[in-house]
Amino acid sequence: MANVEHSGRPAGAYGATAGGGRLRAARLALWLVAAVLAVRQVAVVLSTPRGERLTDLETWVGPNGVLHVKGSLYDSTRFTGTPFGGLVLKPLTRAAEQALGWGWTFGTLLLVVALGLVVARALPQPVSRRTSLLAAPVAISLLMLSLPVRNALWLGQISILPVLLVLVGCFIVRGERTSGVLIGIAAAFQPTVLLFAPLLWFTGRRRAAVSTGATFVALTALAWAAMPHDSYTYWVHHMAGTGLGGKADDLANQSLHGALLRLGLTGPLEIGLFFALGTAVAMVGVRRAVHNARDGQLLLAVAITGCAAIAVSPTTWQHQLLWVLLGVVGRVGKRASDRYVWPVAVVLVMTLPAKMMLPNMAAMDPLRDNVVLLAALAAATVVPFLPRTSPYYQAPVPTEYAEPVPARLRHVPLVPQLRRVLSRPNLLLELLLIRVTYAAYQKVRLAATGGSNEAGRARAEHHGHQILDLERFLHIDIEYAVNHAVVKIDWLRGFYDFYYESFHFVVPLTVLAVLYWRRPVDYRWARSALGFATLLALVGFWLYPLAPPRLLPGLGVIDTVHGVQDFSKPDYGTLTALTNQYAAMPSLHFGWSLWCGVVIAVIAPKWWMKALGLLHPFFTVSAIVATGNHWVLDAVGGAAVVGVGFGLAYLLQGPRARTAVAVGAGDPPQEAVAAGLGGGRSGA
């Protein structure tokens, strides 16, 4: 391990002023974002009723907390720390009892800020001036958004302190003994931090390694002398805290032990497998960490060791998972387009609930329930981080760009940096972002009515009458007539029900897949337009919840897909518990189908393909009206957001590229193909 002078830049560079107005503005904006996130986190905690916040801190000061229980620490509510943790924190917490919340929350906040500053200082060299100036606010912002920090603030936990002690010991203090003392104190709070001792030993800092072990032993012995019964309970009866604070198979326990229990393994078989796997992960993780430390990537080495500690600990609760986020500094991939996959995946895993990462399907349960553990295992054992000696570490294979197409408007594109890329984007990153975006889309739809259909029912029905009155004024109120005409013809009703339920996702995904494989330049253009249209639709769902014809009492429209509705109940229909039934304006059923039709009409080389593509929005608008799921004006709204989506893609990125000459390094070459209709035309 290395001291601060080996962290990748001179000590004075960190405080240097930025050269250029744009860099200063960017730095100021990032610090503002970090401040806003910090204020928001504190406000969320302090605005919550006392009985619902800092629940783990209530372990100390609550009616049955440590401060009010005369016996063992572990006779209290949910105390899971080490005896040394209880010995140190008990008097400190007694002093903080009168100011519960404020002192603890702001103290934790300061620890997060200090952690972000140390992380920014510890980036591996060479570090550009821009990176050094922007790293600290970015690191603090990511920490504020991460689930471990949010849980620590919410629960009143001290899990940030051991991470900070390790980083200070590795990157700030100069003496090896002092470094070892700090890491030993961290291990006294979280015993698996002892895994850093082998890292110190094999990287040549043997005094620090010995000091770490000696400090841990001394502090643990001190706690044993002061609280022998508690120490016996923690170290012997509960085997280093196993089983304290909740069941080990709880989803919050993201360790190998918890994962094996969730898979149904118990008894000697589970214990033996846990020890075998834990030993293998620890050995591989420390070996990889040593290799990266010798390579000069000290922060990555710390992150890998911490990820291994997460896996081998008997219980690793959610607030103890911060090590995974530090792994974002590792570089993976030879191509510039692949370089973002690992950091984006880490940030998403550490900031979003697992249900947003993977679909809510039974087959996905083992992956979704252990997604953070899998990320930690990947970082510790298999992710191919690039060494600094690799020619791709500083200079990845560059991205190839299409020749810009002159636009008719002077200031188009508004963002020239968003040039048309010729190569295919990374498939894993695309799938990950599509999944997360769709999960966010589902949550926003439901949240638009306050989290339930009952919350927005009256307002949505009022808007439904507004739409109906407007359609009657325009003489386009055909929903009732079309719906009842289709209901009388069984085969037609079955066709529209099937079309409504099936083609909404199948056709857009198919179009995206074909474009991704055959037309990567057009894929990015079409994907951007679809993304803009969907974001605009979410705004519509939020601002204007609307009851569709099938859910407007008194209209008499029959729900052909979900069956007869019971209007006496606030929530009715098959899907009311899963999604917002009042997200009707604009209609993304029609909007997405129109997007498909436009893309196929522009890209397809044959006239019959274009005609077939345009039939899809025609059948879709017929289906959404016939099944009673949308008003005619909903389709108009869907067309409007799609038009604006294509317009924004044009304004921000400019016209579509004329030709695709290559697909990027590492991919098989393609023949030059026209991006337009059989020629070199460009379009919006």
Legacy VTK file of the C-alpha trace (Angstrom):
# vtk DataFile Version 3.0
C-alpha trace
ASCII
DATASET POLYDATA
POINTS 684 float
0.000 0.000 0.000
1.094 3.558 -0.477
0.966 6.808 1.387
-0.550 10.019 0.149
2.467 10.977 -1.923
1.856 7.896 -4.080
-1.819 8.612 -4.639
-1.427 9.819 -8.187
-0.752 13.568 -8.040
1.043 16.152 -5.925
-0.645 17.055 -2.694
-1.076 20.656 -3.743
-2.904 19.838 -6.973
-6.081 18.986 -5.185
-6.842 22.529 -4.169
-5.699 24.166 -7.375
-8.117 26.385 -9.183
-9.546 25.173 -12.463
-8.275 26.588 -15.683
-11.095 27.922 -17.813
-14.616 29.084 -17.129
-16.289 25.840 -18.210
-14.284 23.758 -15.774
-15.030 26.169 -12.930
-18.718 26.134 -13.810
-18.766 22.334 -13.966
-16.985 22.078 -10.635
-19.395 24.523 -9.011
-22.387 22.674 -10.455
-21.147 19.325 -9.155
-20.531 20.712 -5.667
-24.036 22.177 -5.767
-25.453 18.773 -6.690
-23.532 17.157 -3.830
-24.839 19.804 -1.400
-28.424 19.347 -2.578
-28.186 15.574 -2.172
-26.711 15.971 1.314
-29.462 18.401 2.374
-32.088 16.100 0.953
-30.778 13.054 2.810
-30.648 14.963 6.094
-34.118 16.420 5.528
-35.584 12.978 4.803
-34.136 11.558 8.000
-34.999 14.443 10.301
-38.495 14.963 8.880
-39.464 11.362 9.594
-41.249 10.680 12.898
-38.841 9.626 15.612
-40.182 6.101 15.926
-39.604 5.461 12.216
-36.073 6.854 11.781
-32.710 5.971 13.251
-34.221 2.669 14.310
-30.831 1.075 14.902
-29.829 4.026 17.058
-32.946 3.295 19.078
-31.128 0.070 19.893
-29.086 2.293 22.213
-31.508 4.858 23.543
-34.902 3.193 23.127
-36.893 1.770 26.047
-35.177 -1.602 25.642
-31.929 -0.166 24.308
-28.378 -0.670 25.460
-28.404 2.391 27.694
-31.408 1.115 29.630
-30.572 -2.587 29.852
-28.487 -3.557 32.857
-27.450 -6.947 31.533
-25.700 -7.912 28.324
-25.528 -5.674 25.276
-27.131 -8.506 23.356
-30.103 -8.657 25.730
-31.220 -5.347 24.217
-33.229 -4.842 21.056
-31.113 -5.390 17.913
-27.495 -4.644 18.802
-25.216 -6.525 16.375
-21.867 -4.790 16.835
-18.730 -6.151 18.418
-18.175 -5.852 22.179
-15.505 -3.231 21.472
-18.098 -1.243 19.518
-20.377 -1.337 22.526
-17.564 -0.369 24.871
-16.673 2.717 22.816
-20.068 3.882 21.663
-22.072 3.419 24.845
-20.706 6.501 26.653
-20.737 8.522 23.411
-24.341 7.624 22.756
-25.385 8.551 26.308
-24.093 12.048 25.652
-25.986 12.180 22.365
-29.286 10.950 23.837
-30.618 14.468 24.344
-29.852 15.429 20.759
-30.891 12.175 19.081
-30.981 12.599 15.320
-29.287 15.934 14.763
-25.826 15.157 16.113
-25.750 11.609 14.789
-27.092 12.542 11.350
-24.787 15.496 10.800
-21.830 13.543 12.172
-22.539 10.746 9.686
-22.859 13.345 6.945
-19.402 14.713 7.760
-17.992 11.186 7.616
-19.474 10.770 4.121
-17.919 14.049 2.970
-14.547 13.048 4.417
-14.825 9.668 2.720
-15.526 11.313 -0.640
-12.527 13.617 -0.272
-10.211 10.735 0.581
-11.516 8.650 -2.333
-10.911 11.547 -4.734
-7.390 11.951 -3.376
-6.673 8.240 -3.746
-7.400 7.923 -7.471
-4.616 6.049 -9.286
-2.196 8.032 -11.389
-2.011 9.482 -13.908
-4.941 11.748 -13.055
-5.771 14.721 -15.231
-6.336 18.168 -13.782
-10.002 18.024 -14.766
-10.480 14.688 -13.009
-8.722 15.825 -9.848
-10.950 18.900 -9.563
-14.225 17.143 -10.322
-13.602 13.828 -8.541
-14.474 14.966 -5.002
-18.020 16.293 -5.652
-18.762 13.328 -7.920
-17.576 10.878 -5.250
-19.615 12.600 -2.533
-22.715 12.647 -4.750
-22.411 8.935 -5.520
-21.941 8.173 -1.837
-25.027 10.196 -0.933
-27.081 8.310 -3.505
-25.804 4.863 -2.537
-28.031 2.481 -0.628
-25.422 1.777 2.119
-25.083 5.486 3.003
-28.819 6.077 2.825
-29.374 3.073 5.114
-26.657 4.218 7.511
-28.258 7.664 7.747
-31.741 6.214 8.089
-30.897 3.516 10.611
-28.277 5.398 12.623
-25.437 3.006 11.820
-21.649 3.577 11.996
-20.711 1.393 9.013
-19.139 4.374 7.207
-16.520 4.776 9.945
-14.593 1.504 9.329
-14.393 2.242 5.592
-13.083 5.730 6.303
-10.537 4.424 8.817
-9.177 1.946 6.271
-8.896 4.582 3.547
-7.228 7.079 5.880
-4.830 4.380 7.013
-3.966 3.483 3.424
-3.799 6.898 1.777
-3.483 9.723 4.305
-1.220 8.808 7.231
2.488 8.291 6.566
3.749 5.909 9.223
3.104 2.198 8.796
2.357 1.684 12.477
-0.196 4.483 12.504
-1.756 3.071 9.362
-2.004 -0.352 10.942
-3.527 1.081 14.123
-6.309 2.780 12.155
-7.102 -0.365 10.170
-6.969 -2.409 13.389
-9.523 -0.070 14.987
-11.730 -0.556 11.921
-11.383 -4.335 12.338
-12.423 -4.030 15.986
-15.716 -2.601 14.710
-16.027 -4.982 11.723
-13.864 -8.119 12.129
-13.771 -8.994 8.410
-11.663 -5.856 7.889
-8.824 -8.096 9.130
-8.670 -9.280 5.516
-6.672 -6.120 4.857
-3.802 -7.465 6.974
-2.710 -9.987 4.290
-2.991 -7.224 1.691
-0.631 -5.053 3.736
1.747 -7.961 4.352
2.063 -9.076 0.719
2.489 -5.515 -0.553
5.542 -4.994 1.637
3.955 -3.069 4.515
4.563 -5.761 7.106
4.804 -3.390 10.047
1.360 -2.077 9.151
0.031 -5.638 8.879
1.440 -6.595 12.281
0.163 -3.353 13.775
-3.304 -4.080 12.366
-3.439 -7.506 13.970
-1.989 -6.308 17.268
-4.422 -3.402 17.510
-7.381 -5.658 16.800
-6.264 -8.199 19.415
-5.587 -5.504 22.012
-8.945 -3.766 21.554
-10.854 -7.047 21.489
-9.055 -8.156 24.673
-9.875 -4.797 26.273
-13.534 -5.281 25.470
-13.362 -8.870 26.761
-11.884 -7.682 30.052
-14.522 -4.971 30.431
-17.466 -7.058 29.213
-16.600 -10.768 29.409
-20.182 -11.996 29.151
-20.911 -9.863 26.096
-17.663 -10.909 24.449
-18.445 -14.579 25.028
-21.913 -14.057 23.572
-20.571 -12.356 20.444
-17.432 -14.371 19.695
-18.350 -17.840 20.949
-22.095 -18.235 21.285
-22.897 -16.336 18.067
-19.635 -17.120 16.221
-18.536 -13.552 15.493
-22.019 -12.100 15.535
-23.776 -14.652 13.336
-27.508 -14.509 13.972
-27.504 -11.136 15.698
-29.818 -8.451 14.360
-32.091 -10.715 12.355
-32.250 -14.022 10.536
-29.149 -14.816 8.524
-31.267 -15.760 5.493
-32.835 -12.300 5.360
-32.499 -10.543 2.002
-30.607 -7.738 3.725
-27.743 -10.140 4.489
-25.686 -9.994 1.283
-23.031 -12.531 2.247
-22.278 -16.017 0.972
-23.738 -17.429 4.184
-27.021 -15.591 3.638
-27.173 -16.590 -0.041
-26.627 -20.289 0.723
-29.370 -20.207 3.351
-31.749 -18.534 0.896
-31.001 -21.302 -1.598
-32.289 -23.826 0.949
-28.990 -25.238 2.229
-28.774 -25.793 5.986
-26.766 -27.636 8.602
-23.245 -29.024 8.201
-23.491 -29.010 4.400
-24.170 -25.273 4.312
-21.480 -24.493 6.901
-18.870 -26.572 5.084
-19.734 -25.064 1.715
-19.671 -21.561 3.177
-16.215 -22.056 4.648
-14.901 -23.590 1.408
-16.312 -20.870 -0.811
-15.351 -18.139 1.661
-11.754 -19.359 1.799
-11.542 -19.481 -1.996
-13.023 -15.990 -2.396
-10.697 -14.567 0.268
-7.606 -16.084 -1.329
-8.510 -15.037 -4.875
-9.624 -11.587 -3.744
-6.462 -10.858 -1.761
-4.284 -12.123 -4.599
-6.041 -9.854 -7.114
-5.853 -6.943 -4.675
-2.114 -7.452 -4.185
-1.612 -7.512 -7.952
-3.514 -4.234 -8.386
-1.731 -2.616 -5.444
1.670 -3.447 -6.962
0.365 -2.050 -10.240
-0.313 1.297 -8.535
-4.104 0.952 -8.394
-4.279 1.128 -4.618
-7.888 2.295 -4.342
-9.004 -0.589 -6.548
-7.006 -2.972 -4.349
-8.834 -1.665 -1.288
-12.178 -2.059 -3.070
-11.427 -5.656 -4.095
-10.391 -6.577 -0.556
-13.527 -4.961 0.834
-15.694 -6.870 -1.661
-14.060 -10.121 -0.576
-14.776 -9.176 3.052
-18.450 -8.673 2.166
-18.689 -12.186 0.769
-16.853 -14.042 3.554
-18.557 -12.332 6.480
-21.274 -14.468 8.131
-23.619 -11.471 8.019
-23.191 -8.415 5.826
-26.138 -6.079 6.228
-27.038 -3.525 3.604
-25.393 -0.613 5.399
-22.068 -2.513 5.299
-21.835 -2.817 1.492
-20.036 0.419 0.717
-16.902 -1.399 -0.473
-18.643 -2.363 -3.724
-19.116 1.270 -4.731
-15.352 1.873 -4.474
-14.896 -0.715 -7.229
-16.187 1.859 -9.711
-12.584 3.099 -10.139
-11.553 -0.084 -11.950
-11.198 0.099 -15.723
-12.640 -2.709 -17.828
-12.724 -3.101 -21.591
-10.375 -2.349 -24.461
-12.844 -0.247 -26.442
-13.904 3.199 -25.366
-17.548 2.192 -25.845
-17.114 -0.678 -23.352
-15.420 1.434 -20.691
-18.712 2.591 -19.158
-20.273 -0.840 -18.591
-18.620 -1.664 -15.265
-18.977 1.739 -13.554
-22.596 2.111 -14.701
-23.430 -1.391 -13.450
-21.801 -0.713 -10.068
-23.561 2.626 -9.634
-26.952 1.142 -10.561
-26.511 -1.850 -8.241
-25.487 0.395 -5.360
-28.165 3.070 -5.821
-31.298 1.260 -7.032
-33.451 -1.438 -5.421
-32.826 -4.935 -6.748
-36.331 -5.112 -8.257
-35.373 -2.336 -10.654
-32.294 -4.238 -11.800
-33.979 -7.524 -12.699
-37.580 -8.424 -13.615
-39.905 -9.626 -10.870
-39.955 -13.226 -12.090
-39.558 -16.399 -10.035
-36.703 -17.575 -12.248
-34.810 -14.374 -11.430
-35.189 -14.651 -7.652
-31.734 -16.155 -6.963
-30.084 -13.366 -8.971
-32.280 -10.516 -7.756
-32.071 -11.528 -4.093
-28.266 -11.573 -4.216
-27.486 -8.852 -6.750
-25.116 -6.875 -4.485
-23.342 -10.043 -3.366
-22.898 -11.037 -7.016
-21.409 -7.619 -7.765
-19.010 -8.002 -4.825
-18.017 -11.515 -5.909
-17.491 -10.333 -9.468
-15.237 -7.480 -8.352
-13.272 -9.739 -6.008
-12.764 -12.706 -8.317
-13.565 -12.370 -12.025
-13.860 -8.825 -13.398
-10.859 -8.344 -15.747
-9.612 -4.971 -14.518
-7.000 -3.508 -16.831
-3.483 -3.058 -15.403
-1.842 0.317 -15.847
0.762 -1.358 -18.038
-1.920 -2.215 -20.589
-1.822 -0.015 -23.710
-5.614 0.275 -23.393
-5.576 1.638 -19.833
-5.079 5.257 -20.895
-5.858 4.920 -24.605
-8.745 2.534 -25.333
-9.648 1.687 -28.901
-11.248 4.940 -30.054
-14.866 5.255 -31.068
-15.535 5.788 -34.762
-17.945 8.563 -35.695
-19.997 9.096 -38.805
-19.367 12.119 -40.936
-21.702 14.906 -39.713
-24.621 15.771 -41.978
-25.239 19.472 -42.622
-28.478 20.633 -41.034
-30.922 23.132 -42.457
-31.083 25.037 -39.164
-28.097 27.108 -38.091
-27.762 25.943 -34.470
-28.457 22.253 -35.120
-27.079 20.168 -33.505
-27.422 21.957 -30.187
-24.989 19.494 -28.584
-22.247 18.847 -31.167
-20.514 16.455 -28.778
-23.345 13.940 -29.316
-21.914 12.797 -32.623
-23.302 9.808 -34.514
-21.312 6.738 -33.490
-20.668 4.065 -36.092
-20.010 1.121 -33.776
-22.604 -0.867 -31.921
-23.061 0.167 -28.297
-22.193 -2.392 -25.656
-25.077 -4.866 -25.545
-24.864 -5.518 -21.804
-24.981 -1.801 -21.075
-27.935 -1.329 -23.423
-29.920 -4.151 -21.828
-29.115 -2.867 -18.356
-30.202 0.683 -19.137
-33.349 -0.495 -20.949
-34.327 -2.596 -17.950
-33.701 0.180 -15.436
-35.473 2.743 -17.612
-38.525 0.531 -17.951
-38.588 -0.146 -14.202
-38.452 3.611 -13.580
-41.224 4.058 -16.135
-43.414 1.586 -14.229
-42.730 3.269 -10.898
-43.468 6.757 -12.224
-46.714 5.557 -13.753
-47.851 4.194 -10.410
-46.490 7.113 -8.387
-48.384 9.565 -10.586
-51.545 8.739 -8.646
-49.939 8.724 -5.218
-48.888 5.083 -5.287
-52.360 3.572 -5.727
-55.254 3.760 -8.151
-57.640 4.882 -5.412
-55.557 7.997 -4.719
-56.061 9.434 -8.190
-59.435 7.964 -9.090
-61.630 11.050 -8.704
-59.201 13.305 -10.554
-58.724 10.755 -13.337
-62.478 10.332 -13.805
-62.915 14.119 -13.918
-60.300 14.284 -16.666
-62.076 11.430 -18.434
-65.269 13.473 -18.625
-63.234 16.405 -19.965
-61.812 14.259 -22.779
-65.248 12.808 -23.551
-66.817 16.278 -23.774
-64.023 17.455 -26.080
-64.414 14.422 -28.343
-68.175 14.979 -28.526
-67.517 18.572 -29.511
-65.141 17.353 -32.243
-67.540 14.515 -33.213
-64.891 11.829 -32.715
-66.429 10.095 -29.664
-66.458 6.673 -31.318
-65.183 4.587 -28.374
-68.571 3.183 -27.282
-69.740 2.353 -30.796
-66.480 0.664 -31.834
-66.196 -1.238 -28.558
-69.708 -2.705 -28.711
-69.408 -3.508 -32.414
-66.212 -5.507 -31.794
-67.645 -7.297 -28.746
-70.340 -8.847 -30.927
-67.763 -10.498 -33.231
-65.830 -13.113 -31.273
-62.912 -13.589 -33.670
-62.413 -9.837 -34.033
-62.542 -9.325 -30.277
-59.982 -12.091 -29.784
-57.720 -10.579 -32.446
-57.746 -7.112 -30.875
-57.260 -8.487 -27.347
-54.241 -10.497 -28.510
-52.837 -7.579 -30.480
-53.237 -5.195 -27.538
-51.527 -7.503 -25.055
-48.737 -8.918 -27.235
-47.504 -6.524 -29.907
-46.946 -3.548 -27.588
-43.567 -4.928 -26.487
-42.720 -7.483 -29.179
-42.608 -5.110 -32.136
-40.519 -2.271 -30.559
-38.031 -4.755 -29.108
-37.769 -6.502 -32.471
-37.160 -3.209 -34.277
-34.479 -2.254 -31.743
-32.808 -5.664 -32.049
-32.702 -5.539 -35.861
-31.351 -1.995 -35.845
-28.755 -2.877 -33.228
-27.419 -5.738 -35.320
-27.803 -4.351 -38.839
-27.842 -0.552 -38.495
-25.955 0.595 -35.360
-26.007 4.261 -36.402
-29.755 4.211 -36.974
-30.194 2.249 -33.747
-28.803 5.136 -31.708
-30.966 7.641 -33.589
-34.155 5.590 -33.123
-33.376 4.725 -29.493
-32.836 8.391 -28.619
-36.170 9.385 -30.164
-37.963 6.586 -28.312
-36.354 7.585 -25.021
-37.357 11.232 -25.388
-40.931 10.248 -26.286
-41.229 7.968 -23.255
-39.888 10.633 -20.871
-42.404 13.148 -22.218
-45.176 10.590 -21.772
-44.217 10.151 -18.117
-44.694 13.886 -17.653
-48.157 13.516 -19.139
-49.018 10.633 -16.810
-47.899 12.702 -13.843
-49.658 15.942 -14.722
-52.839 14.575 -16.258
-54.027 11.225 -14.832
-56.864 10.075 -17.059
-59.460 7.332 -16.713
-59.688 5.309 -19.942
-63.132 4.579 -21.396
-63.298 1.161 -19.705
-62.856 2.785 -16.265
-65.263 5.698 -16.688
-68.452 4.875 -14.716
-71.687 5.269 -16.634
-70.142 5.206 -20.114
-70.883 1.516 -20.658
-67.640 0.583 -22.402
-66.737 -3.083 -21.944
-63.186 -4.010 -20.917
-62.551 -6.817 -23.399
-59.085 -7.615 -22.059
-59.514 -7.623 -18.265
-63.211 -8.481 -17.989
-66.147 -6.700 -16.375
-65.097 -4.056 -13.866
-66.609 -3.626 -10.390
-66.874 0.167 -10.023
-67.871 -0.145 -6.364
-64.264 -1.004 -5.489
-61.437 1.543 -5.519
-59.048 -0.905 -7.177
-60.424 -3.212 -9.827
-59.173 -5.159 -12.766
-56.390 -7.684 -13.080
-53.509 -5.215 -13.217
-54.613 -2.487 -10.823
-52.264 -3.731 -8.125
-49.289 -3.637 -10.485
-49.569 -0.485 -12.542
-51.325 2.851 -12.810
-54.588 2.259 -14.666
-54.985 6.006 -15.176
-51.815 6.494 -17.245
-53.818 6.861 -20.446
-52.752 10.272 -21.781
-50.692 10.105 -23.905
-51.095 6.553 -25.189
-47.705 4.890 -25.353
-49.408 1.866 -26.866
-50.020 3.992 -29.923
-46.924 6.146 -29.455
-44.521 3.209 -29.471
-46.333 1.633 -32.427
-46.112 4.916 -34.356
-42.406 5.085 -33.536
-42.034 1.583 -35.001
-43.960 2.580 -38.110
-41.877 5.714 -38.684
-38.566 3.919 -38.143
-39.519 1.059 -40.480
-40.812 3.476 -43.114
-37.557 5.447 -43.011
-35.113 2.543 -42.789
-36.705 -0.345 -44.703
-35.334 -0.802 -48.247
-38.510 -2.327 -49.766
-41.850 -0.578 -50.288
-43.827 -3.512 -48.921
-41.748 -3.427 -45.714
-42.582 0.240 -45.297
-46.273 -0.456 -45.833
-46.215 -3.353 -43.380
-44.530 -1.161 -40.784
-47.196 1.529 -41.158
-49.941 -1.054 -40.661
-48.751 -1.617 -37.097
-49.831 1.812 -35.728
-53.122 1.436 -37.644
-53.898 -1.908 -35.995
-52.712 -0.569 -32.632
-54.970 2.485 -32.630
-57.861 0.223 -33.616
-57.032 -2.165 -30.771
-56.704 0.465 -28.030
-60.098 1.947 -28.953
-61.857 -1.375 -29.541
-60.741 -2.838 -26.202
-61.793 0.284 -24.298
-58.286 1.061 -23.054
-57.819 4.480 -24.652
-59.627 7.482 -26.027
-59.018 8.644 -29.577
-57.349 11.758 -28.178
-54.927 9.532 -26.243
-53.597 8.367 -29.596
-53.246 12.003 -30.657
-51.211 12.615 -27.502
-49.061 9.564 -28.251
-48.379 10.846 -31.752
-47.456 14.251 -30.322
-44.811 12.908 -27.895
-43.314 10.709 -30.628
-43.085 13.699 -32.949
-41.415 15.759 -30.243
-39.091 12.815 -29.507
-37.855 12.701 -33.087
-37.606 16.491 -33.068
-35.448 16.516 -29.933
-33.184 13.843 -31.393
-32.747 16.049 -34.454
-32.142 19.254 -32.486
-29.649 17.749 -30.054
-27.744 15.401 -32.360
-28.468 16.716 -35.817
-29.710 14.764 -38.850
-29.163 11.061 -39.206
-25.792 10.033 -40.587
-25.735 9.578 -44.352
-23.722 6.346 -44.408
-22.217 3.787 -42.074
-18.715 3.035 -43.289
-17.563 0.806 -40.441
-18.836 -0.633 -37.201
-15.846 0.020 -34.956
-12.729 -1.814 -33.914
-13.170 -5.400 -32.894
-16.387 -5.889 -34.907
-16.624 -7.533 -38.324
-16.553 -4.992 -41.141
-19.769 -4.035 -42.873
-20.311 -2.867 -46.378
-21.220 0.767 -46.744
-24.992 1.105 -46.457
-27.181 4.111 -46.910
-28.891 5.371 -43.812
-31.719 6.833 -45.848
-34.244 5.244 -48.211
-31.931 3.446 -50.563
-29.675 6.481 -50.910
-27.738 9.085 -48.995
-30.626 11.187 -47.733
-30.742 12.431 -44.172
-33.759 12.925 -42.001
-34.809 14.137 -38.592
LINES 1 685
684 0 1 2 3 4 5 6 7 8 9 10 11 12 13 14 15 16 17 18 19 20 21 22 23 24 25 26 27 28 29 30 31 32 33 34 35 36 37 38 39 40 41 42 43 44 45 46 47 48 49 50 51 52 53 54 55 56 57 58 59 60 61 62 63 64 65 66 67 68 69 70 71 72 73 74 75 76 77 78 79 80 81 82 83 84 85 86 87 88 89 90 91 92 93 94 95 96 97 98 99 100 101 102 103 104 105 106 107 108 109 110 111 112 113 114 115 116 117 118 119 120 121 122 123 124 125 126 127 128 129 130 131 132 133 134 135 136 137 138 139 140 141 142 143 144 145 146 147 148 149 150 151 152 153 154 155 156 157 158 159 160 161 162 163 164 165 166 167 168 169 170 171 172 173 174 175 176 177 178 179 180 181 182 183 184 185 186 187 188 189 190 191 192 193 194 195 196 197 198 199 200 201 202 203 204 205 206 207 208 209 210 211 212 213 214 215 216 217 218 219 220 221 222 223 224 225 226 227 228 229 230 231 232 233 234 235 236 237 238 239 240 241 242 243 244 245 246 247 248 249 250 251 252 253 254 255 256 257 258 259 260 261 262 263 264 265 266 267 268 269 270 271 272 273 274 275 276 277 278 279 280 281 282 283 284 285 286 287 288 289 290 291 292 293 294 295 296 297 298 299 300 301 302 303 304 305 306 307 308 309 310 311 312 313 314 315 316 317 318 319 320 321 322 323 324 325 326 327 328 329 330 331 332 333 334 335 336 337 338 339 340 341 342 343 344 345 346 347 348 349 350 351 352 353 354 355 356 357 358 359 360 361 362 363 364 365 366 367 368 369 370 371 372 373 374 375 376 377 378 379 380 381 382 383 384 385 386 387 388 389 390 391 392 393 394 395 396 397 398 399 400 401 402 403 404 405 406 407 408 409 410 411 412 413 414 415 416 417 418 419 420 421 422 423 424 425 426 427 428 429 430 431 432 433 434 435 436 437 438 439 440 441 442 443 444 445 446 447 448 449 450 451 452 453 454 455 456 457 458 459 460 461 462 463 464 465 466 467 468 469 470 471 472 473 474 475 476 477 478 479 480 481 482 483 484 485 486 487 488 489 490 491 492 493 494 495 496 497 498 499 500 501 502 503 504 505 506 507 508 509 510 511 512 513 514 515 516 517 518 519 520 521 522 523 524 525 526 527 528 529 530 531 532 533 534 535 536 537 538 539 540 541 542 543 544 545 546 547 548 549 550 551 552 553 554 555 556 557 558 559 560 561 562 563 564 565 566 567 568 569 570 571 572 573 574 575 576 577 578 579 580 581 582 583 584 585 586 587 588 589 590 591 592 593 594 595 596 597 598 599 600 601 602 603 604 605 606 607 608 609 610 611 612 613 614 615 616 617 618 619 620 621 622 623 624 625 626 627 628 629 630 631 632 633 634 635 636 637 638 639 640 641 642 643 644 645 646 647 648 649 650 651 652 653 654 655 656 657 658 659 660 661 662 663 664 665 666 667 668 669 670 671 672 673 674 675 676 677 678 679 680 681 682 683
